[in-house]
Amino acid sequence: MRLLIERKPVKVYPDSKRVIARFFFNGDERAVEVVKHVMALSDKDVFGLISPLLQEYSKRHRNITKILTRHCKKIKHCIEIAGYDFEALDKYQKLLLGSYFTHEYSIESAAFFNPSVVEDPDQSDLVEGEKRLIISFRAVGEGHISSVVFRRALIDRNHNITVIPVGNYIDEAEIIKNAIYNKKLFLKKAADSRIDIEVLDEVGLKLEDKFDYATLRKIILDSKNLQEDDLKKLQYDKILWLSDTYHEISFSRDTDISDRVIFPISEFERKGIEDARFVRFVKDDGNVVFYATYTAFDGAMIMPKLLQTTDFYDFKISPLHGIGAQNKNLALFPRKINGKYAMMSRIDGWNNYLMYSDKLTVWDNPVKLQAPQFPWEFIQIGNCGSPIETEAGWLVITHGVGPMRRYCLGASLFDLDDPSIEIGRLNEPLVIPNTDEREGYVPNVLYSCGSIIHDGELVIPYGLSDYCSSFATVKIELLLNKLKNSGFAASSTGV
């Protein structure tokens, strides 16, 4: 008999009005012609065109003049090719030129799903029984490009959930390329990304054991300029693209959490940032940091990556390395276990694995933890976010894929000191798509990237058929008792 869950009457829908102003470029040749057209306009015509644009789009974007000026600067080389001095342009010419190389992108126009939830670092000014939450979502827009967005929510003593309304603007972060690279790890990741080995060997000879972005960029551009083969030039470009996957981003302090979007930056994630699994991690010294594993996708290859933040303003981003950092579904445990970081993964696409590491970014030696056991998970089993520590053990919300590619949510319990020991597993789904949840971008799919316990209730945010998101709760005591008494023997999985 399945456990009683409560579906909350709260749904978070995609909002097509949530737009960002992105750089738009169709190549040097066309850009040069656009520059010539604009520069042929009189000062009066330039002002007459840009003035109403600024008035209109200032209502849609915070500091639109800063955005247009930045985009104009990105075509400085085309302005110079067209025969003009970039520095001599007046501010209205720069703004108008920037507008021709800007387009709006609706980040949530297609779907809003696969949520993850953590406790907000700010728990001030609440009454007893309340908790403030930060929920991340996978937002999908034109071209099926995914990004990470946030909402703040409040849960009260009666487990009612209120998602705080969003503001009028949404902002991308400032990108800071100040990473120091480890040559061995960097070249190994480049090889895993199928970059030409001969090119990597050549570049590797010119690099020190530790190097920065400026050094790498100079070596790459100097080497690329000596090449005449376009295919070889592309290999050098790919090395720079890979370097872009190591960076920091910083949001303006005058943004609300709902104003911030983490949008693909590197070419290696140009098709999306998928399924961030946030976890509140407690370090050995008691300090708290928030990590998130996510999947970067370039249209062909998957690259697991790690986000790190303490305040949700500043984030450090780096790829994950090692045999265990493959495929999707990486989920970090919320603390070290026996002195080591611990991670769940699904390296083969259909079984759950466990691995340990001394370094957060290097993961090897994955050991199979779970295999599909019940009919509703025969296709695959995977985690739905980081394990949750309870007195009874590590609680893992899982997803299982069964007939008609239906995704359901399940639950498993693992030993606190040795998570390779599975104490129990539900033999029936915890949550299945009902008739109101099975229609959407991808039908018959329920999926979550992280849950939280509040005042005796497990709160599960989940995506509905890859379209919108909602919440379900279940009493944690009932769930843990069900798992402890499930009669499930780990040996029966064949693991």
C-alpha angles and dihedrals in degrees: 000000000000121000119256111254128182119225110209119229090237125108128176112208133194113264116211090196090070100098137163126201108239134186111265120200133167100182138288098281096057092039092056091053091050090051091052091051093050094045090053090062121099120247089252092053092047092053091043090057101041099042097067091041090057092048092050100042097040085074090057103040135039109242098354090179090062091051095049092046091051092050091049090055090055090065095047091119091054091049089054092046087054088057102257133122109239093206092053094058115106121235095260093052090051092048093049093047089049091053091059089056096047132085134176118245120197102215097191101035096113109030146349114198152113097072128195124196136205135167112272112247086228111070096156126133096021129134123235113291096022126114130187115222137194114213123193121203138190105239119196127199139165114340092020090277112162128209136172118253133171143221131187118226138182126216118195134206090273091052093250111153124215119187109209114238116253127246128246098263139051123199139196118222130252109259117228117193102195101125122140108219129216105223096212094050093040095052091044090054090047090053090048087053089058097247113161109278094215090055091047092050091051094049092043092059089059096049129086120226087263123031141163133230096260092054093048093047093053093049092047096047093045091050093044092052089059091057125089097178109094092207090055090047088055090057090057089049089053091056090056090046089054091051088057089065088071109067148106127245129201130195124209113263091233092067125100117226089255090056093064126091127179102211127184111279108170126062085238089068099033092123094052156301105251137199106344111204107204121197133182101232121199112208126214091263092052096254118135127230128172118228129184130189116206141168121249113203128192097183095271111030133050121220119186112217140183130229121198128190142148099193108021089244100082121040132184114208129194138155121254119241137205142054090292093054094079134114120357138304103064110164124179122218112241094243141012118281117215090345097309137096112250129207138181118216143167102219096165096044098245112049133059118244135192126212140171132210143178089215126055094220101043120072125176139150100044114191122205110253106171138012127190109280109164131055094251090059103036093116096052146328125212142157124271096210140319120330115265119224116232133163089255096051143280109329113210122187106211137191123222129194118212142156116349087014090282114170117214132175121241137169139230135184126217135188114271096223096036112026090185086079111084109208097184147342131199110251090205129045119272093211127014129182110269125204091273093051106044099078120081148082089324110017125226096018128131114177139164134186099199144353136200138210118234125177096331096321130103108223113205118188109197142179119243113221090323092292112089137350139243141165138252129186134199131182106261094214092056092047095049092047090050091051095046090050097040093108088223114155115202090213089066090071091063090238 
